[in-house]
Amino acid sequence: MTIYIPTPLRSYVGGNTAVEIEAATVAAALAQLTETHPELRRHLFNEEGKVRAFVNLYLNDEDVRYLPAKEETPVTAADTLSIIPSIAGGCSRAAQTLAGFRRASTR
């Protein structure tokens, strides 16, 4: 199967955008990926060995969290697994200042 690596993690897999893995399940694929590239482990898993909350996994186009077998879902050589880190948004300091100015000017 092909595991697609997001840009922030590519430095841990030699700059590759994807890695080919032979595995029977999503969990086995992730285990093999982190055995081959051990630096990835701390970015994908927490101390208890569970996938971190901010790491989203998509088997083909399906969110692994919503699959009946979750990470124990069987995979084939034709499948793809995409690792998608959650990205938090925010408001820039300039936008906060402008918003405060607008509130003050409408009083």
C-alpha positions in Angstrom: 0.0 0.0 0.0 1.0 3.6 -0.4 1.2 5.9 2.7 1.1 9.6 1.8 3.3 11.7 4.1 2.3 15.3 4.8 4.9 18.1 4.2 5.7 18.7 7.9 6.7 15.0 8.4 8.6 14.4 5.1 12.0 15.2 6.7 11.5 12.1 8.8 11.1 9.9 5.7 14.0 11.2 3.6 11.9 13.9 2.0 9.6 11.4 0.3 5.9 12.3 -0.4 4.9 8.7 -0.1 6.2 5.4 1.3 5.3 1.9 0.0 4.4 -0.6 2.8 3.3 -4.2 2.8 0.9 -4.8 5.6 -2.4 -6.6 6.5 -4.1 -3.8 8.4 -3.9 0.0 8.9 -2.3 -0.6 12.3 0.3 -2.9 10.8 1.1 -0.4 8.1 1.7 2.3 10.7 3.8 0.0 12.8 5.9 -0.9 9.8 6.2 2.8 8.8 7.4 3.8 12.3 9.8 0.8 12.5 11.4 1.8 9.2 11.3 5.5 10.1 11.5 5.6 13.9 11.6 9.4 14.1 8.0 9.5 13.0 6.7 7.5 16.0 6.6 10.5 18.4 4.7 12.6 15.8 2.1 10.0 15.1 1.6 8.2 18.5 1.1 9.3 22.1 2.9 7.8 25.1 0.2 5.1 25.3 0.8 4.0 21.7 -2.4 5.4 20.4 -2.6 7.6 17.3 -2.5 11.3 18.4 -5.8 13.1 18.5 -4.5 15.7 15.9 -3.4 13.0 13.4 -6.2 12.1 10.9 -5.8 8.9 8.9 -7.7 8.3 5.6 -7.8 4.9 4.1 -8.5 5.7 0.4 -11.2 8.4 1.0 -12.5 7.1 4.3 -11.7 8.5 7.7 -10.3 5.6 9.7 -11.9 6.8 12.9 -15.3 6.0 11.3 -14.6 2.6 9.8 -16.1 -0.3 11.7 -12.7 -1.9 12.5 -10.9 1.4 12.7 -7.1 0.8 12.7 -7.7 -3.0 12.4 -9.3 -2.5 9.0 -7.7 -4.8 6.4 -5.7 -3.2 3.6 -4.5 -4.3 0.2 -1.5 -3.4 -2.0 -3.8 -1.1 -4.0 -5.0 0.9 -1.0 -3.7 4.3 0.0 -3.3 5.7 3.5 -3.1 9.5 3.9 -1.7 11.0 7.1 -3.4 14.4 7.6 -2.3 16.5 10.6 -5.0 18.8 12.0 -4.1 22.5 11.6 -5.4 24.9 14.2 -6.4 28.3 13.0 -6.3 31.6 14.8 -6.5 35.3 14.5 -3.5 37.5 13.8 -2.6 40.3 16.2 -3.5 42.9 13.5 -6.9 41.4 13.0 -7.6 41.4 16.8 -6.5 45.0 17.0 -8.8 45.9 14.1 -11.7 44.0 15.5 -11.2 45.9 18.9 -11.1 49.2 17.0 -14.3 48.4 15.2 -16.1 47.5 18.4 -14.9 50.7 20.1 -15.9 52.9 17.2 -19.5 51.6 17.1 -20.2 52.6 20.7 
